[in-house]
């Protein structure tokens, strides 16, 4: 261990030197203040190694964050308040003992009571000594009392490694600083409060980390919104596409929303926007939850008329149809797909149908009668879209061609290309 001699001079930039002097880590001549610790013996109150690391980590031209780093490393506002409270307690005890009389712990000698005014005068004479002890204290006092001050060596208190946390927070923040300013411009344009950018606007290390987290998420969300990749197949963006049916497999949450239907939880635009805004999306990101369970989706869109029905929800009614469907596929069963038994999400968001049920609805359309429950409805589903079985079978034939292509695609598809977490940058 290198011990710093009292005569040693530490050479730092003026801003750094001023901060060291303010925190009583160097004397007026720039020498590192020494102290003797019970376990480590003689040496500087704060080692030159710690100072050098902090100075190197503050990449600003005038080391504007160096003093902030020292303050946080000394325990921040919380430890400073604790030191003030400790000193107030010491003062109260000091005066009470002298007014009432006490036995000196060091000498064992009994001290007779003195008047209140004299007790207070004695405290005033010694107050600076206690202030010096509790303000920017050394390691032993910090460890014993939780006072505002410094451990001698890196990484600080071994229980919280505060020096490491401070340096990591500042280094990360400064690397993102330009993006913080860019985000603030957009926040202010939208009438929102800007993020802190100066030492006096960021009270704690935790607050700084929250800012960097918000900035990273903000810009990652921008990337996520534009990431609308779908699974390519045979040099095309669609797995299948003709005049009757289009099949597409989204690979990202944004793509699931762009090509999907709002009634599907994994393609709902409001849920997508909400997930982008939240730092934690636990329980609210249906796309991530589904992909994490080994599920994926292939969307089917009919480009030709298909059966319609009247849906009732929340006291409202609307006409829906088979136009937008989503096939749910278990990625662990890609080699043995039974297409007719695949779960199908319809425009109501229901997952109670299978592909076989879709085909049956199409086949039943030419002769389907109106639902008696719809007689008093203000809206009607309209006429049957097919007048013959041949028309229905033609649509089913194109659906089967799309399904066959989906099976062929699925057997070569790399499920790892599906992006479950929208905030992960590839």
C-alpha positions as CSV (number, residue, x, y, z in Angstrom):
1,X,0.0,0.0,0.0
2,X,1.4,3.4,-1.0
3,X,1.2,6.0,1.8
4,X,1.1,9.7,0.9
5,X,3.6,11.8,2.8
6,X,2.2,15.0,4.3
7,X,4.6,17.0,2.1
8,X,3.4,15.4,-1.1
9,X,1.8,17.8,-3.6
10,X,-1.2,16.7,-5.7
11,X,-1.4,18.4,-9.1
12,X,-5.0,18.7,-10.5
13,X,-7.0,21.0,-12.7
14,X,-8.2,24.2,-10.8
15,X,-11.8,23.0,-10.7
16,X,-10.7,19.6,-9.3
17,X,-8.3,21.2,-6.8
18,X,-11.0,23.7,-5.6
19,X,-13.5,20.8,-5.0
20,X,-10.9,18.8,-3.1
21,X,-10.2,21.7,-0.9
22,X,-13.9,22.3,-0.3
23,X,-14.3,18.7,0.8
24,X,-11.3,19.0,3.0
25,X,-9.4,16.4,1.1
26,X,-6.4,18.7,0.4
27,X,-5.1,21.5,2.5
28,X,-4.6,25.1,1.3
29,X,-1.2,24.2,-0.3
30,X,-2.7,21.3,-2.3
31,X,-1.4,18.5,-0.1
32,X,-3.6,15.5,0.5
33,X,-5.1,15.5,4.0
34,X,-3.8,12.6,6.0
35,X,-5.5,10.5,8.7
36,X,-4.8,7.3,10.6
37,X,-7.3,4.5,10.3
38,X,-7.7,1.7,12.8
39,X,-7.3,-1.0,10.2
40,X,-5.3,0.6,7.5
41,X,-3.0,3.0,9.4
42,X,-1.7,6.3,8.1
43,X,-2.6,7.6,4.6
44,X,-4.8,10.1,2.8
45,X,-8.4,10.6,3.8
46,X,-9.2,9.9,0.2
47,X,-6.6,8.1,-1.9
48,X,-5.1,9.6,-5.0
49,X,-6.3,6.6,-7.0
50,X,-10.0,7.4,-6.3
51,X,-9.4,11.1,-7.1
52,X,-7.7,10.2,-10.4
53,X,-10.5,7.9,-11.4
54,X,-13.2,10.5,-10.8
55,X,-11.2,13.2,-12.6
56,X,-10.7,10.9,-15.6
57,X,-14.4,9.9,-15.6
58,X,-15.6,13.5,-15.8
59,X,-15.0,14.2,-19.5
60,X,-16.4,17.7,-19.4
61,X,-13.8,20.5,-20.2
62,X,-14.0,22.1,-16.8
63,X,-14.8,18.9,-14.8
64,X,-18.2,20.3,-13.9
65,X,-19.3,17.0,-12.5
66,X,-16.3,16.3,-10.2
67,X,-17.7,18.1,-7.2
68,X,-21.0,16.3,-7.7
69,X,-19.1,13.0,-7.8
70,X,-17.4,13.8,-4.5
71,X,-20.7,14.8,-2.9
72,X,-22.5,11.6,-4.0
73,X,-19.4,9.5,-2.9
74,X,-19.6,11.1,0.6
75,X,-23.2,9.9,0.9
76,X,-25.0,12.7,-0.7
77,X,-27.7,14.8,0.9
78,X,-28.9,11.9,3.1
79,X,-25.5,11.4,4.7
80,X,-25.0,15.1,5.1
81,X,-28.4,15.4,6.9
82,X,-27.3,12.5,9.1
83,X,-24.1,14.2,10.0
84,X,-26.1,17.3,11.0
85,X,-28.4,15.2,13.1
86,X,-25.5,13.4,14.8
87,X,-23.8,16.7,15.6
88,X,-27.1,18.0,17.1
89,X,-27.3,14.9,19.3
90,X,-23.7,15.3,20.4
91,X,-24.3,19.0,21.3
92,X,-27.4,18.1,23.3
93,X,-25.5,15.4,25.2
94,X,-22.4,17.6,25.7
95,X,-24.4,20.4,27.3
96,X,-26.6,18.1,29.4
97,X,-23.6,16.2,30.8
98,X,-21.9,19.4,31.8
99,X,-25.0,20.9,33.4
100,X,-25.7,17.8,35.3
101,X,-22.1,16.6,36.0
102,X,-20.5,13.5,34.4
103,X,-17.5,11.1,34.6
104,X,-14.9,11.6,31.9
105,X,-14.8,8.3,29.9
106,X,-11.1,8.9,29.0
107,X,-9.7,9.8,32.5
108,X,-12.4,8.4,34.8
109,X,-12.5,11.7,36.5
110,X,-15.8,13.2,37.7
111,X,-16.7,16.6,36.3
112,X,-18.8,18.8,38.5
113,X,-21.9,20.5,37.1
114,X,-21.6,24.0,35.6
115,X,-24.2,26.6,34.8
116,X,-26.1,26.3,31.5
117,X,-24.3,29.4,30.0
118,X,-20.9,28.0,30.8
119,X,-21.8,24.6,29.3
120,X,-22.9,26.3,26.1
121,X,-19.8,28.4,26.0
122,X,-17.7,25.2,26.4
123,X,-19.6,23.7,23.5
124,X,-19.0,26.8,21.4
125,X,-15.3,26.4,22.0
126,X,-15.3,22.8,20.8
127,X,-18.0,22.9,18.1
128,X,-15.6,23.4,15.2
129,X,-13.7,20.3,16.2
130,X,-16.9,18.2,15.9
131,X,-17.9,20.0,12.7
132,X,-14.5,19.1,11.3
133,X,-14.9,15.5,12.4
134,X,-18.4,15.0,11.0
135,X,-18.2,17.2,7.8
136,X,-16.3,15.2,5.2
137,X,-15.3,12.7,7.8
138,X,-12.7,10.0,7.4
139,X,-13.4,6.3,6.9
140,X,-13.6,5.2,10.6
141,X,-16.2,7.9,11.4
142,X,-18.2,7.1,8.3
143,X,-18.3,3.4,9.0
144,X,-19.2,3.9,12.7
145,X,-21.8,6.7,12.5
146,X,-22.9,6.8,8.9
147,X,-21.6,10.3,8.7
148,X,-21.0,12.3,5.5
149,X,-17.5,11.5,4.4
150,X,-15.2,9.1,2.6
151,X,-13.7,5.6,2.6
152,X,-10.1,5.8,1.7
153,X,-9.8,3.4,-1.2
154,X,-11.7,2.2,-4.2
155,X,-14.5,1.1,-4.4
156,X,-15.7,2.9,-1.2
157,X,-17.9,1.1,1.3
158,X,-17.6,-2.6,0.4
159,X,-21.3,-3.1,1.0
160,X,-22.5,-0.6,-1.6
161,X,-19.3,0.1,-3.7
162,X,-20.5,3.7,-4.0
163,X,-17.4,5.0,-5.8
164,X,-18.0,2.5,-8.6
165,X,-21.7,3.4,-8.8
166,X,-20.9,7.1,-9.0
167,X,-18.3,6.7,-11.7
168,X,-20.5,4.4,-13.8
169,X,-23.5,6.7,-13.5
170,X,-21.6,9.8,-14.6
171,X,-19.7,8.0,-17.4
172,X,-23.0,6.6,-18.8
173,X,-24.7,10.0,-18.5
174,X,-22.0,11.9,-20.3
175,X,-21.9,9.4,-23.1
176,X,-25.6,10.0,-23.6
177,X,-25.5,13.8,-22.9
178,X,-26.2,14.9,-26.5
179,X,-29.2,12.6,-26.7
180,X,-30.4,14.0,-23.3
181,X,-30.3,17.5,-24.9
182,X,-32.1,16.2,-28.0
183,X,-34.8,14.5,-26.0
184,X,-35.2,17.7,-23.9
185,X,-35.8,19.7,-27.1
186,X,-38.6,17.3,-28.0
187,X,-40.1,17.3,-24.5
188,X,-40.1,21.1,-24.3
189,X,-41.7,21.3,-27.8
190,X,-44.5,19.1,-26.5
191,X,-44.9,21.2,-23.3
192,X,-43.3,18.6,-21.0
193,X,-40.7,19.1,-18.3
194,X,-37.1,18.6,-19.4
195,X,-34.7,16.1,-17.8
196,X,-31.9,17.3,-15.6
197,X,-28.7,18.2,-17.3
198,X,-26.6,19.9,-14.6
199,X,-25.3,18.9,-11.2
200,X,-27.9,21.1,-9.4
201,X,-30.8,19.5,-11.2
202,X,-29.8,15.9,-10.5
203,X,-30.0,15.3,-6.7
204,X,-28.8,11.6,-6.5
205,X,-27.0,8.8,-8.4
206,X,-30.4,7.1,-8.6
207,X,-31.9,10.2,-10.3
208,X,-29.1,10.2,-12.8
209,X,-29.6,6.6,-13.6
210,X,-33.3,7.2,-14.1
211,X,-32.5,9.9,-16.6
212,X,-30.1,7.7,-18.7
213,X,-32.7,4.9,-18.5
214,X,-35.4,7.2,-19.8
215,X,-33.2,8.5,-22.6
216,X,-32.2,5.0,-23.7
217,X,-35.8,3.9,-23.7
218,X,-36.9,7.0,-25.5
219,X,-34.6,6.5,-28.5
220,X,-35.0,2.7,-28.4
221,X,-38.7,3.2,-28.7
222,X,-38.2,5.3,-31.8
223,X,-36.3,2.4,-33.3
224,X,-39.0,0.0,-32.2
225,X,-41.7,2.0,-33.9
226,X,-39.9,1.8,-37.2
227,X,-38.9,-1.9,-36.9
228,X,-41.7,-3.5,-39.0
229,X,-39.9,-6.6,-40.3
230,X,-41.8,-9.5,-41.6
231,X,-40.6,-13.0,-42.4
232,X,-39.3,-13.1,-46.0
233,X,-40.1,-16.0,-48.2
234,X,-39.0,-16.8,-51.7
235,X,-37.6,-13.3,-52.1
236,X,-41.0,-11.8,-51.2
237,X,-42.2,-9.9,-48.2
238,X,-45.3,-12.1,-48.1
239,X,-45.4,-15.8,-47.4
240,X,-48.3,-16.0,-49.8
241,X,-50.2,-13.4,-51.9
242,X,-52.8,-13.6,-54.6
243,X,-56.1,-12.0,-55.5
244,X,-57.9,-14.0,-52.8
245,X,-55.5,-14.4,-49.8
246,X,-52.4,-12.8,-48.4
247,X,-50.3,-14.4,-45.6
248,X,-47.6,-12.5,-43.7
249,X,-45.7,-13.3,-40.5
250,X,-44.6,-10.3,-38.4
251,X,-41.2,-10.6,-36.7
252,X,-41.6,-7.6,-34.4
253,X,-44.2,-6.0,-32.2
254,X,-44.4,-2.9,-34.5
255,X,-45.0,-5.2,-37.5
256,X,-47.6,-7.1,-35.5
257,X,-49.4,-3.8,-35.0
258,X,-48.9,-2.5,-38.5
259,X,-50.3,-5.6,-40.3
260,X,-52.6,-6.8,-37.5
261,X,-56.0,-6.1,-36.2
262,X,-56.7,-3.9,-33.1
263,X,-58.9,-6.5,-31.4
264,X,-55.9,-8.8,-31.1
265,X,-54.0,-8.1,-27.9
266,X,-50.6,-8.8,-29.5
267,X,-51.4,-6.3,-32.3
268,X,-53.3,-3.5,-30.4
269,X,-51.9,-0.1,-31.1
270,X,-52.8,1.5,-27.7
271,X,-51.2,-1.4,-25.9
272,X,-48.1,-1.1,-28.1
273,X,-47.9,2.7,-27.4
274,X,-48.4,2.0,-23.6
275,X,-45.6,-0.6,-23.6
276,X,-43.3,1.9,-25.3
277,X,-43.9,4.5,-22.6
278,X,-43.5,2.2,-19.6
279,X,-40.1,1.3,-18.1
280,X,-41.6,-2.0,-17.0
281,X,-44.0,-3.8,-19.2
282,X,-44.5,-6.8,-17.0
283,X,-47.9,-8.3,-17.6
284,X,-48.9,-5.7,-20.3
285,X,-46.8,-6.7,-23.3
286,X,-49.0,-9.4,-25.0
287,X,-46.6,-9.8,-27.9
288,X,-43.6,-10.5,-25.7
289,X,-45.6,-12.8,-23.5
290,X,-46.8,-14.8,-26.5
291,X,-43.4,-15.1,-28.2
292,X,-41.8,-16.0,-24.8
293,X,-44.2,-18.9,-24.6
294,X,-43.1,-20.2,-28.0
295,X,-46.0,-18.9,-29.9
296,X,-45.9,-16.9,-33.2
297,X,-48.5,-15.5,-35.6
298,X,-49.2,-15.7,-39.3
299,X,-51.8,-13.2,-40.5
300,X,-54.3,-14.1,-43.1
301,X,-56.1,-11.3,-45.0
302,X,-58.8,-12.2,-47.5
303,X,-58.7,-10.0,-50.6
304,X,-62.1,-11.3,-51.7
305,X,-65.6,-11.1,-50.0
306,X,-66.0,-13.4,-47.0
307,X,-68.8,-14.1,-44.5
308,X,-69.9,-11.3,-42.2
309,X,-71.7,-11.3,-38.9
310,X,-73.0,-8.8,-36.3
311,X,-70.9,-8.6,-33.2
312,X,-72.2,-7.3,-29.9
313,X,-69.9,-5.8,-27.2
314,X,-70.5,-3.3,-24.4
315,X,-74.0,-2.4,-25.6
316,X,-72.7,-1.7,-29.1
317,X,-73.0,-3.6,-32.3
318,X,-70.9,-3.7,-35.4
319,X,-70.5,-5.7,-38.6
320,X,-67.4,-7.9,-38.7
321,X,-66.1,-10.4,-41.2
322,X,-63.5,-13.0,-41.8
323,X,-61.3,-10.6,-43.7
324,X,-58.6,-10.3,-41.0
325,X,-57.5,-13.5,-39.3
326,X,-54.4,-14.5,-37.3
327,X,-53.1,-18.1,-37.1
328,X,-51.5,-19.0,-33.8
329,X,-48.6,-21.4,-34.3
330,X,-46.6,-23.2,-31.6
331,X,-43.0,-22.9,-32.7
332,X,-42.1,-26.2,-31.1
333,X,-44.4,-27.9,-33.6
334,X,-43.3,-26.3,-36.9
335,X,-42.4,-29.6,-38.5
336,X,-45.8,-31.2,-37.9
337,X,-48.3,-28.5,-38.6
338,X,-51.9,-29.6,-38.8
339,X,-53.3,-26.5,-40.4
340,X,-57.0,-27.3,-40.0
341,X,-56.5,-27.5,-36.2
342,X,-54.6,-24.2,-35.8
343,X,-56.1,-21.6,-33.5
344,X,-57.6,-18.6,-35.4
345,X,-58.1,-15.1,-34.0
346,X,-61.0,-13.3,-35.7
347,X,-61.9,-9.7,-35.9
348,X,-63.6,-9.9,-32.5
349,X,-60.4,-11.0,-31.0
350,X,-61.8,-14.4,-30.2
351,X,-59.4,-17.4,-30.2
352,X,-62.2,-20.1,-30.2
353,X,-62.1,-21.0,-33.8
354,X,-59.9,-23.3,-35.8
355,X,-59.0,-23.2,-39.5
356,X,-61.5,-25.9,-40.1
357,X,-64.2,-23.7,-38.6
358,X,-63.3,-20.9,-41.0
359,X,-63.7,-23.2,-43.9
360,X,-67.0,-24.4,-42.6
361,X,-68.2,-20.8,-42.4
362,X,-67.2,-20.1,-46.0
363,X,-68.9,-23.3,-47.2
364,X,-72.1,-22.5,-45.3
365,X,-72.3,-18.9,-46.6
366,X,-74.3,-19.6,-49.9
367,X,-77.2,-20.9,-47.9
368,X,-76.8,-19.2,-44.5
369,X,-79.9,-17.7,-43.1
370,X,-80.1,-14.5,-41.0
371,X,-79.7,-14.9,-37.2
372,X,-83.1,-14.3,-35.6
373,X,-81.4,-12.4,-32.9
374,X,-80.4,-9.8,-35.5
375,X,-83.9,-9.0,-36.6
376,X,-84.3,-6.0,-34.3
377,X,-80.7,-4.8,-34.8
378,X,-80.3,-1.3,-36.4
379,X,-77.5,-2.7,-38.5
380,X,-77.6,-5.7,-40.9
381,X,-74.9,-8.0,-42.0
382,X,-76.0,-7.7,-45.6
383,X,-76.7,-10.3,-48.2
384,X,-74.8,-13.6,-48.5
385,X,-71.5,-13.0,-50.2
386,X,-71.6,-16.2,-52.2
387,X,-74.6,-17.5,-54.2
388,X,-73.1,-20.9,-55.0
389,X,-71.0,-23.7,-53.5
390,X,-68.5,-23.2,-56.3
391,X,-67.8,-19.7,-55.3
392,X,-67.2,-20.7,-51.7
393,X,-65.0,-23.7,-52.7
394,X,-62.9,-21.4,-54.9
395,X,-62.1,-19.2,-51.9
396,X,-61.3,-22.3,-49.8
397,X,-59.0,-23.5,-52.6
398,X,-57.0,-20.3,-52.4
399,X,-56.9,-20.6,-48.6
400,X,-55.5,-24.1,-48.9
401,X,-52.8,-22.9,-51.3
402,X,-51.9,-20.2,-48.7
403,X,-51.9,-22.8,-45.9
404,X,-49.7,-25.1,-48.0
405,X,-47.2,-22.3,-48.5
406,X,-47.2,-21.5,-44.8
407,X,-46.4,-25.1,-44.0
408,X,-43.5,-25.1,-46.5
409,X,-42.2,-21.8,-45.1
410,X,-42.6,-22.9,-41.4
411,X,-40.4,-26.0,-41.9
412,X,-37.4,-23.8,-42.8
413,X,-38.1,-20.8,-40.7
414,X,-35.7,-19.8,-37.9
415,X,-37.9,-18.9,-34.9
416,X,-34.9,-17.0,-33.4
417,X,-35.5,-14.2,-35.9
418,X,-38.7,-13.2,-34.1
419,X,-37.9,-10.3,-31.8
420,X,-39.8,-10.8,-28.6
421,X,-38.5,-7.7,-26.7
422,X,-39.2,-4.6,-28.8
423,X,-36.7,-2.5,-26.8
424,X,-33.8,-4.8,-27.5
425,X,-31.5,-3.3,-30.2
426,X,-30.3,-5.8,-32.7
